[in-house]
Amino acid sequence: MNIKLFILSRLRFALEAFSNLLARKWKQSFFLYLAALFTVFALVDTAFLHITSEIRTAAFDAMVRYRLAPPEPDPDIVIVDIDEKSLAAMSGEYGRWPWPRQVLGEFVEGIEKQQPKAVVFDILFSDADVFNPDSDAYFNAAIAASNNTFFPMLRLDSSGDAQSQIKASQIPGVKPMADEEQEADATMSVILPHFQAALDGGRLGTNNVFLDSDGVVRSYPVYIAGYGWKLPSLPARIGSEFGWPQTDTELMLLNWRGKPFSYKYVSFSDVYLDMGSKQKQRAPDEFKNKIVLIGSTASGLYDLRATPMARMHPGVEVLATAIDNTKHGDSLRFPEGRIWYLLITLAIIWGTAWAFYREDGRGNIDKVFGLSQVIMIAFSFASINFTNTYINLAGPVLLGIAYFTLARLYSTATSKALEQNMVNMTAVRGGDLQATLLLIRFDPKRNVIPEGMLENIRLGLKRTGSAHKSVEVVLGEQKGIWGLFEKTIAISWVAEVGDAAAQQAVEEDVERVLSALQPLLRKYLFHVEGAASHLVHRGTIRGGEQAADGWRLLFAQALLEWDKPWVTPTTKIEL
């Protein structure tokens, strides 16, 4: 005995028995039960779990990363990069980072001669350089002589506010929150620049970067609120200085300009050394009217962030993107719309469930569902490519696909048991039954009828009338004799031999189906005249195990009688 074949055979029998059990227990109602289960999950997820929100976040990252035409970075934003090259070039004279701050003071003095629009430090000067007080003094004097240098401050965790000595109301640039009472004596845990000139200039803003739960930077705070006050971010502070459009939102969703290093970069050492050179190699107006950001991409300085665009994105470029978005007012809008997402999800699930429940044809369900999902994904992709508002339908689409997959698996596994065909209709019933068979044969010489069109005609006939019936299609794609039945629809009814009312209902249903045939042909076919012929054939068969034999004989006799010129369109044969 072949053990492998024996085991496989038993597994097939067990699977078929299990499928039949499911079909008998749940029948078509399974699709509605499954939809109800998905509805409960969608409600709980919207209120508590937020799993689909995380799915939408992953989809957002992918769509942002692969946009067809991301906006161009502002050419007036230039990053002066303290990169690996600069660290190596400056190490001989100034040692390892951090360099004496006189270096940065000289840089500010040199670049101010070119009249930049702003010089923005992405460096937090939190402490004094106790070993180089004169260097600090030089830098402070250079700041005091400028009127367009901007400095970051850092908002620490609010748990340390009570121990702070810094009053919120006295932080440079702080503003009162509208419609909120300000606590005048409240303190905030904030790291301010060490230099008095920076504080006196008041051109300060927070440079906090908030990470999402997965450690990725997607948003940038426009301001940080507390105790009735709001601390503006560095981009917001720059924007207020130059009259850029202001927003009342607390966070802005960053509209990335591309992958890392999309902005113009120049090496700090190249610029600094050229300033001290007698023979200048660089243009004297290189930074005129530019927004110059001084930051670092050197890996040893650890200013790298994970973003939707890259796992390691320079922090200075995150700041550059926030400034760019603020200047142009084009940060992305990402409507939460939880209720709308829930309603869309439920519409997808219940629409699919109803299609399966009504047995609207496997091919039609697959095509319509697949097309609807593609349209929604395309709509989301278009929204982020052609507008600044991202309509993220990934969550509803994924739940819809999950429902469809389970429903299709059940439908496939139980299709044989659930199939409403002429044999099954009589196999489950006993005694003598009157069987009525309506054959509709299409002429392939008059019309080319694709399978989808034939399925639409079948569904139209199936929905006609009220009596229970089977509507099946014989495509005739097999070789040999079966090819003679090309494009044939077989419709069958059964009724108890002694049930006159049921037999009358079948007669009326036959008439309704035949009446509906011509309108359907006109709807789907070009050549209607002579496009199809039909035969109504009746007989008595026995239900139960003998049903299949009875139908075979009835079908064969109907085919024999079809083309006899002396036979009327309606024939009754007792078996």
Secondary structure, DSSP 8 states (H G I E B T S, - for coil): --HHHHHHHHHHHHHHHHHHHHHHHHTTHHHHHHHHHHHHHHHHIIIII-HHHHHHHHHHHHHHHT-SS-----TTEEEEE--HHHHHHHHHHH-SSS--HHHHHHHHHHHHTT--SEEEE-S---S--TT-HHHHHHHHHHHHT-SSEEEEEEE--GGGGGG---BGGGSTT-EE-TTS---TT-B--EE--S-HHHHHHT-EEE------TTS---EEESEEEETTEEEEBHHHHHHHHHT------SEEE----SSTT-SEEEEHHHHHHHHT-SS--S-TTTTTT-EEEEE---GGGT-EE--SS-SSEEHHHHHHHHHHHHHHT--BB----HHHHHHHHHHHHHHHHHHHHTT--HHHHHHHHHHHHHHHHHHHHHHHHHSSB----HHHHHHHHHHHHHHHHHHHHTHHHH---HHHHHHT--SEEEEEEEEEEE-TTT----HHHHHHHHHHHHTSSSS--EEEEE---SSGGGGGGTTEEEEEEEEETT-HHHHHHHHHHHHHHHHHHHHHHHHH-S--TTSEEEEEEEEEEE-GGGHHHHHHHHHHHHHHHHT-TTS-SEEE---
